[in-house]
Amino acid sequence: MKTFSAKAEEIQRKWWIIDAADQVLGNVAVTAANILRGKNKALFTPHMDAGDFVVVVNADKIRLTGNKETQKKYHSHSGYVGGVKSRTVKQIRTKHPELLVEKAIKGMIPHNSLGRKIFTKLKVYAGSEHPHEAQQPQAFVLA
């Protein structure tokens, strides 16, 4: 018996659209990360990019539970002494609401060259409009 390993030419890529309006951030991120990796397919291979494209719309209407809106902080560092910037979810939501979804999903995919390749298949938009109608994305309904 031989172990099955998917080939690059065998992989069929689909486009999925996830409506994040009134959905919990973690649930959207887990679902999107699994689709991006290809874990929802029978031919999932851990060392290959077997996933589909994901379009997340209405990122500005995403919901967080508890007091995360004011208490959760995102940190970034410029590389200089004293260059730490801390922002709350509320501050990020006003300027770049799609960043919340992107950061949550990026933390759930591998942190290597494969993860960087997988992350390019994610498209996040703050509103309900997106330029990917030509790809005919199918709606993915969250449970």
Secondary structure, DSSP 8 states (H G I E B T S, - for coil): -------GGG----EEEEE-TT-BHHHHHHHHHHHHHTTTSTT--TTS----EEEEE-GGG-B--TTHHHH-EEEEE-SSTT-EEEEEHHHHHHH-THHHHHHHHHTTS-SSHHHHHHHTTEEE-SSS--S-GGG--EE----
